[in-house]
Amino acid sequence: MAHHEHEPGVAGPHVAVVHHPGKADRRRLEPLLREAEAAHGWAPARWYPTAAHDGGAEAAAAAAAGGPAVVLVAGGDGTVRVTATALRGTGIPVALAPSGTGNLLARNLGLPLADLRSSVATAFAGVDRAVDLAVARLEREDGGRTTHRFVVMAGIGLDASMAANTDAALKRRIGWAAYVDPIARSILGDAQLFLHYRIDGGRARSVRAHTVIVGNCGTLTAGLLLMPRAEVDDGLLDVALFRPRSAAAWARIGSRLSLGGPLRTTRAGRWLLRVVPAPGGLHFAQARRFDVRFRTGQTIQLDGDDFGAVVAARLTVEPGALIVRMPADGARLPREPRRGGARERRDRTRLARRGRGYPGDPPRARSQP
């Protein structure tokens, strides 16, 4: 059973804190929580430390079972992922106190990354936003099948290798340049995957690629914007296939990713990201369901965690399955209007349903037996 701490017999709503003991600074967090509890008349927080053997799944389940008013996650992307899984469909909101190296969901939602006081204030007095969860149904080489949920991205191929082997501190300091070494090894070794895939049950396609990424969000570590059209609450997954054929093509992709983050912060930049085609070797699509099969076992990562080798995967989306507590002063800001407005959004959804994806998507393959 997960160990947790609280004061018995104290009535009122409470915060459940799912925290990673090796990442979260409990000594800084506790006084901030006590201050907010006194101000709002809440009962003392209950603490649920994560354990290494299950990545925090038991602690997250225990926190949800305790009937909290909100669950505050103080940990990295893995702790956020298991807590989101435990809270799926419960209606209990999750608040984030980012404490890892990537903090990908917080980055994609525009939450502060190094402001515990703001994180605590949001947990007590923020407003709620429904976001999507992604589901990965994985098939192993021995025929075994497992199901997992994630909140940001799944990556197979080079992306999974980079997630496992690229130094996190280096990624944080120098961004895209941290990936030069693993990309160079991929180019020199011609480490491509041969895969068959289907979008929303459509016709099968066959393609060679260095990596495939399926995202609920669009921004990577170090602010690298991979999928400009990804929205965390649009009911769609965004798919990116990396198929560069040279070091120069990789460099163009790297430039696009590095510039995407800063460009997205301005109206003119967002317009450029919409109208400028993706560089050659980078192809996009959108889907509610993405099925992929490989000739040989390939490593998959979910929100940066290694989930081993798979020969096939089905990735789907659960719209609005998770409630995230957002800062009250920014949670309800309208999205930036898209070129074409509602009509363009309907057109994009229709294309996704038909499996046609974005402009520049690789040509359809013949159906596979």
Helices and strands as residue ranges (DSSP letters): E 15-19, H 26-40, E 46-49, H 57-65, E 70-74, H 77-87, E 94-96, H 104-109, H 116-125, E 127-139, E 145-150, E 153-157, H 158-165, H 168-174, G 175-179, H 180-188, E 193-199, E 205-209, E 211-215, G 221-223, E 237-242, H 247-263, H 267-275, E 282-287, E 289-302, E 305-326, H 341-354
